[in-house]
Amino acid sequence: MELRKWTSNQLEVLHGLSSEQIGTQSTLRFSSNETIKALGIAWEPEANCLRFDSQICSREGPHTKRTVLSDIAKLFDPLGLIASVIVRAKILMQELWSLSCDWDDLVPDPINSKWEKYHRELVKISEHRVDRYAFLPDAVIQLHTFADASQSAYGACTYARCEHAKGSVRIQLLASKSRASASYFWSDSAVTLHWLKSPPNVWPTFVANRVSDIQHNTNGCQWRHIPGAENPADLVSRGLSVENFLASNLWSNGPVWLAQSQQHWPSSTPPSVPEEEFKRRTTVAAIQASVSVNPWFLRWSSYKTLLHVVAYCLHFLNNTRSKARTQSSAPAQPASSTLTVTDLNTAKTLLLRLVQEDAYAEEIRQLQKGNTVSRQPSIRRMNSFLDPERVLRVGGHLNLSQLPYQAKHPALIPANHSFSRLITEHYRRKLLHGGGRLLLSTIREEFWPPRSRKLVQSIVRNCFRCTRLNPIPAQQQIGELPVQRIIPSRPFSITGVDYAGPLYLRPIHKRAASAKAYLCVFVCLSTKAVHLELVRFVHSSLFMCPAKVHRSPWSTYAYPF
């Protein structure tokens, strides 16, 4: 494939090419105001600048939503060099969408007059020129991006600031990407700059998602504040008429101070903003009161081990004290190293007092002062009291029963305490992994944990041994029914036959032997109706025939072999 339409802003480059291969009209000189389309934009090679021509033709007759959108689509500006002009047409289209009119309906008069005025002004856009080359050779390049938003549109524009070593500075609205030594982002919204300084998770979801994207894409760049009157992106978000656009130096070259040294730039610190405008994320925290646990209950994972350790400690203390008392008066008796039932009961009482001190300290102090329990309604309804050993027990209505004392008044323990879980697991093993109801009733013969059903259910469900020994049986797949069972037919036209028995008939004479008989069952495969016939036994090697009894109209003889 031979490349054609070669064009350059220097005619020397085109020497040696034939006229068919050149895109300009002449190879010797440029024609006056000669333009060439480059990526949809008019390019003047002689001046090496870009120009925008209005492609909207004047229409005869009224405008409709379809014609307006068609004209807006002809405004081709891929680099956004005249975005502040095109955005006015897009804002008019937004107003048409809000009216919910059909495509071929006439545009309302207010919008039609705005569109006619915009159409007449758009012809002057061809006077606007943009230099194709935006930089200076051997210069330090900086990118400055300005952003703004209004109720109608968002706007952002990027300028290249080229500072030559000799001190000359050039500001140019960018039309393409290029390497830069540093990038600066400017916004006139103090709230937005405060959002960008904080992590995204402190803002509402809508703001957090956009702050996260901006921080990710502008990582390592500086965000600074600029007054709204000096923000060129404000022209994009609100729009400009063509006349004001051609006269706007702010849009073409950016703010005046951008051509000066950095000490003349606006301060990077945004003004203070009221706290209510930040719209911080509302955090709802669900606080669950947890019971403080004594370290003794976290050290051992078995109730039996814990009970014996505490019993041995108490036994050692008692032996040491008794040895100290008898050492001066009489020879000491050899201390016993075997635990007794009394030692285990004393250790259990001490553990109960430690557990209740973790969960019911305030209630115990109220009862010791002779007051009623008013903090927890669940304890107050149980008519709880302190026994002589200062253990909190349930009052109840079994005081006159013949049950043991600990069954009539079980010790009160919290269900969410580690000790309660040790107790439940201990009885679970003691009952050889019995069911939940048996486990709960056995625990309540000595202890009473309020709302203990969830605790018991969790331990039963999480028991690995019970899960292995209680597998889910395999389910037999449902088979297909035969054709005779699913096709409608007359009753007993398709019949299944079977026998039941044997039955023994009462003999006519007292000395005669009982006659053996069977019951012949006829089942209609279509209606599920059943007919019964009594069949007497003739000879096991011959056959069986129906007995001589009264039969219904559906009765038949059966002679199966």
Secondary structure, DSSP 8 states (H G I E B T S, - for coil): -----B--SSGGGGTT--GGGBSSS-SSS--TT--EEETTEEEETTTTEEE--------SS--BHHHHHHHHHT---TT-TTHHHHHHHHHHHHHHHHHT--TTSB--HHHHHHHHHHHHHGGGGGG-EEES----TTEEEEEEEEEEE-SS-EEEEEEEEEEETTS-EEEEE-SS----SEEEEEES-HHHHHHHHS-GGGS-HHHHHHHHHHHHHTTT-EEEE--GGG-THHHHHH---HHHHHH-HHHHH--GGGGS-GGGS--SS-----GGGS----------------HHHHH-S-HHHHHHHHHHHHHHHHHHHHHHHHTTTS-------S--HHHHHHHHHHHHHHHHHHH-HHHHHHHHTT----S-HHHHTTT-EE-TT--EE---S-TTSSS-HHHHS-EE--TTSHHHHHHHHHHHHHTTS--HHHHHHHHTTTEE-TT-HHHHHHHHHT-HHHHHHS------------HHHHS---TTSSEEEEEEEEEEE--SSTTS--EEEEEEEEEETTT--EEEEEEEE--TTS-EEE-S----TT-------
